[in-house]
Amino acid sequence: MLKNPKNISCADFRKVCEHYFGEPRQERSSHCVFKTAWQGNPRINIQNEKGKAKAYQVRQVLQAIDKLEVQNGNKTDNTD
């Protein structure tokens, strides 16, 4: 996902989101919205586009996973 965020299956992407953020708090026909421990960005809102995840949403989820790991003490914050 880090090297090629454009070619991720939506089903696999959803599994990653569920692993880190639990079941979606909202599911509409085209969007799944996941709850995060913070307000604001990065938000976890994914869409299925012809069986693939949207690349910008993959990048947002990767940012959110990094933020979550920093909060949980599993990773250091290297944004300085």
Secondary structure, DSSP 8 states (H G I E B T S, - for coil): --S-TTS-BHHHHHHHHHHHH-S-SEE-SSEEEE--SSSSSS-EEEEEETTEE-HHHHHHHHHHHHHHHHHTTSS-----
